[in-house]
Amino acid sequence: MFGRWCQPIEIEGAVDFQKIVDTPAPKISYPESGKGHDVALILYTGGTTGVAKGAMLSHNNLITNMMQLRSRCLSVIDDKIENILAPLPLYHSYAFLLHCLTMPYAGNHNILVANPRDTLALIKLFTQWPISGFVGINTLYLALLRHKDFSSIDFSSMKFCGAGGMAMTTSVSEEWAESTGSPIYEGYGLTECSPVVSVNIPGKERLGTVGPVVPETETKVVDDDGNEVASGETGELWIRGPQVMQGYWQHDGETANALTSDGWFKTGDYVSISDDDYISIVDRKKDMILVSGFNVFPNEIEDWVNRHPDVLESAAIGVPCEKTGESIKLFIVPNEKEVDIESLKAHCREGLTAYKIPREFVLIDDIPKSIIGKILHRELRETP
């Protein structure tokens, strides 16, 4: 035994592994044959806005989504020759689909990263291998760009940089493309959708969007009453397709709230969809701030604030306000030096509508994030 001694844990219904090994007769009866709709995997949601839930994904869900993703990537990623750097943990739905299914199916080489927060070690992997594919999230791209050794990386072999899991800020996408010569193909997905829903088309990528949906996927945008809104208007995204989960494990009530009787999955994300079907993510429904009756989305504020040269990253939340219902509180991580708050307020006035300008500015050393780097607005709302 390593480490300190721990009190044995008794779990009702659990079977001791050693007893199974020592028992000659099999304990499990196997079905004669499985079916495509049988549950193959339970992956848990990130829990950034509430308690994590287990999404039940079938064989059909996973295989279909693998082929949907391949259909979008085949023009830039070849089979059997690529080195794909894998910084996201494999229990993350996108990393699982890409690195455990799609790339092994293609015969490509995945290079697993033990600790993506160790930016120096990550940069060394870039220099040790001719990397042709890399998928991360906004905070990871930002950490690489800000590292002093970033300029040592040779990106001449890079064919594909992808992003998902959280919205990319425009400033980071632009800086990455300018610094590396490789644009970031942003996509969108959810654990409940195996996870890929949409990806920008290589050569037709559109900055600030997550591209059009992958094949065999339907979408619609609805208001709070479930009525479909006009093209280009903002509302909640609903999805229907072969990659949508079977339901939440042991949460029938949550399943009923998320899935309609005719197969639509309610994402909880606010989006707009252009006339030519490119999706723009606005924000999480639960993170929306209501100021004097106006909807304010943290992503828009953070994207603009992060353009200020003294700001490394930021996060906006709503706090109660007698006058406006809610007001905006902004948390800021300085970029090497102290932020001039008056300069930042002027920057906000320059690019944000009056009711979207933060009323409170808080300097902090670090913004709370999930294990893969998503900003935890929920934890910030609990901050005194």
N, C-alpha and C positions, 0 to 999 in steps of 0.2 A: 504494500500500500504506500502511495506517495502522498506527501502533504500531511495535514493534521487529520486525526481520526474523526470520523463523522458518525453521528447516531444513525443506525439503520433505519431506513424509511419503509414503512409498510404501505403498499398500494393495493387497495381492494381489487380483486380479480386478476392481479398480476401473477405470472408463473415464473419461477426461478429458472434462469437460463441453464444452469448446470444440471438441474433435474431433467430438463428436456434432452440435454446431451446424453445423460446417463440412462435414459429410458429407451429400450430397444424398439418398442412399437411406436409408429408415427402418431403424433397427437393431432395433426391437421388433416382433414379430408379435403382433397382438391376436387374442384368441379371438373367434369369431363372436358369442357372446353370453355374458354372465356369469350366474351362478346365485346364489340367495339365500344359499347356504351358503359361497360363495367368501369368502376373507378380504378385508375391506375396509380394515382398520386394525390396526396393531400398537401397543398402548399398554403402557408399562412400569409394573410395580408399583412401589410407593413404596420398597421395599428397607429399610423401617424395622427389620425383624427378620432380614435376610439380603441376599443379592445380588438386585438387581432382575431380573425376568424379563419377557419380552415376551409379553403376552396377545394371542392372535390372535382378533380379533373380526370376525364376518362381517357382511354387509349385513343379514341377517335379525336377528342379535343386536342391532344398533344401532337399526334401525327399530322392532323390537318393543319395546325398552326405552324408546325415545322415546315411544311410545304408552302404555306402562305408566305412565310418569311423568306424561304429560298427563292420564291418567284420574284421577290423585290430585290434580292441581293445578287442574283446570278450574273448581272451585267458587270459587276465590279469584283466579285469574289469568285475565284476559280476553285475547282476541286483538286484535292491531293497535293497542293503545293504551298498553301498559305500558313503563315505563323500568326496566330490570333492571340493577342494579349488579353488576359481575363482577370480584371481587377475586382469585379463584383463577386460577392459570395455566391456559391452555387445553389444555396437555398433561396436566393432571390429568383423570382419566376423568370425574368428575362435571361439572366445568366444561365439558369438551368436549361431553358429552351435552346439558347445559342450554343453553349459550351458542352452540355451533356447530350444533346440530341442533334442539332443542326450541323455543327462542325464535325463531330465524329462520323455522322452519316456521309458527309462530303469527303471524309478522309483527310481533313486538315489537322494541323497541330495547334492545340491549345496550350498556352503557357500560363499556368495558374499563379496568381499573386496572393501570397499568404496574408499580407497586411497592406492594403492600398493606402492607408493613412501614412505609411512610411514612404514619403514622396521620393526621397533620395534612392531608396532601394528600387522603387518603380522606375525611375529614370535610368538606373543601371541596367534593368532588363531591356529597356528601349535600345541601349547601346550595345548589348550583348547579342541581340538577335535582329535580323532584318524583318521588322514588324510590318505586316501588311494590313492588319485589322485591329481596331481598338474600340471598345464600347465603354463609356463611362457616364457619369451624371455631371450636372453643372458644377457642383462644388469640387469634384475631382479635376475637371478641366481647369478650373480656376487655380487650384493648388499647384498644378503643374506649371501653368503660365507664370505664376509668381515665384517659382523656385529659382534660385540663383544659377543652378546647373541646367536649366531647361534648354539653353542655347546649344548644349553639347549633343543634343539628339539629332540624328540624321533621319529625316522623314522621306527620303527619296523612294523608299519601298512601300510607303503607306498608300493603300488603295481605298480604305474605308474607315471613317471615324463615325461612330454612331452614338446617339444619346437617347435616354429614356429614363423613366423613374421619377423625374421632376422636370419642370419647364426649364429650358435653357434661356438664360438672359441674352439679349441681343448683343450686348457689349462683349461677352465672353465668346460667343459664336464668331463675331467679326474678328476679334483679336486672334483667336485660334487659327482661323482660315488665313489671315494675313501673315502670321508667324510661321505656319507650317506648310502652307500651300495646299492643305487638305481640308475641304469643308466638312462640317459636322452634319450628317444626315439624321435629323431629329425624328424620332418616332414616338408613338403613344401606345400604352397598353396597361392592363390591369391583371393582377393575379387571377381574377375571376374569368379572364378571357385568354388564359393559357400562355402568354399574356398579350400577344401582339394584336393590335387593332389597326394601326396605320403606321406608315413609314414614308418619308420623303423618297421620291424616285430619283436615283442617281442621274445627274445631268439635268434634272428638272426640279431640283430642290428649291424650296422657297423659304427664306429666312423668316423666323417668327411663326412658322407653322409646323405641324407634325405630319404633313403630307396627306395624301388621300388614303382611304382604307385599303387593306389588302384584299385579294380576291374573295368572293363568296361572303362578303360581310355587308350588312345593312346598317345604316345609322339614321337616326332622326333626332332633332333638337326640340325640346318641349319646354313649356313654361311651368310654373309651379302647380298648375292644375292638370298637367299632363297633355295640354293641347300643343300641337306642333306649331312652331313659329316659322316666320318667313325666312327665306335664304338670307344669310348674312347677319341675322339677329342672334343675340346671345340667349342661351337657355341650357338646360341640363341635357347631356348627351345620353341617348339610349342606344344600345347595340344589340343586334341579332345576327347570329352566325354559328357555324359548326364549332368554333373555338370557345363558346360560352359554357361555363361550368355547369355541373349537374346540380349544384347547390352548396350551402354551407354545412359542414359536418356537425351534426347534433345541434343545429340551430334552425329548426323548421320555421320559426317566426321571422328570423332575419332573411331566410331564403324567400319567404312569401313577400317580404317587403322589397326585395331586390329584383325578383324575376316576375314578369307578368305571365298570365295564363297562356299568352300566345308567343312566349319566348323572348321578349325584350328584357335586356339587363339594364337596370338604372345605375349609371356609373357614379352619380354624385359629383360629377365634374361639369363646370360651366364651360361651354365652347361656343364658337361661331363657325359656320361652314360656308365657304365662298361658293359662287355660282359654278366654279369648275372643281368643286369637291375637296379643296384643301381645308384641313381642320386647323383652327387656332384654339389652343387651350387658354382659357381665361383664368380659371382658378378652381380650387376645391369649393364645393357648395358650402361646406361647414366652416371654411375660412373666410367667407365673404363678410365684409364690414358694412353696416348700414348707417350712413351718415345723413341725417336730415331727410330720410326717405330715399336717398340715392345709394345704389349698390357700388361698393368700392372693393376692388380685388387686390390682395397683397402683391401678387405677381407684377402688376403694372407699376406699383410704387417701387418695389425692390429693383425692377429692371432699370428704372430711371435713376434711382439713387445710386446704384452700383456703377454708374457712368462717372460719378464724381471722382476725381483723381485721389482724394484722400480716403476713399471708402474701399475696404477689401470686400466686404459683403454686408448685407442688411436683411432685416426681417420685420414686417409690419403686422400688427394685430389691432383689433378693435377693443376699446375699453369703454365702460359705461360713462355716459355724459348726460347730465340733466337737460342741457340745451338742445343737443342734436341726436340724442339717443345713444350714439356711439361716437367716439373720436378716435383718431389714429395715433397709435404709439409706435415709434420706430426704434428698433435696436440696431446699433451700428458697431461693426468691428473695424477699427481704423487700419489703414494701409501704411504700416510702419511708423506713422507719426499721429499726433493728435488731430482730430478733425475740427476745423473751424466751423462751429455750429451756425454762425451767421452766414457763412459762405454756402453751407449746405442748405439752409432755408432759402437763400436766393436761387440756388440750383433747382430746388423743388418748385418754386414759384415760376421758374422759367419753363418747366416741362410738364407740370401737373395742373389740372383744374383746381380751383380754390378749395372745394370740399374734399379733395384727395390729398391735400398737403398735411403732413403729420403735425400734430399739436404738441407732441412730447417726443424728445430725442434722448435716448439712453445709450451711452458708450459701454460696451462690454468686451471682454477678452475673446469670447467664443460664443457662437450661436448653437444651441442644442440641436443635435441631428440624430437620426436613426443610424443603425449600424452601416447602412449603405450610403449615408450622407444626405438624406432628405431632411429639410428643416422641420423641426417639431414645433409648429405654431401653438399646439395645445400646451406644451410645457411653458412656452413664453407667456401664455394667458394666465398660467398659474403663478407666475413670478410676481412677488409683491411690488 
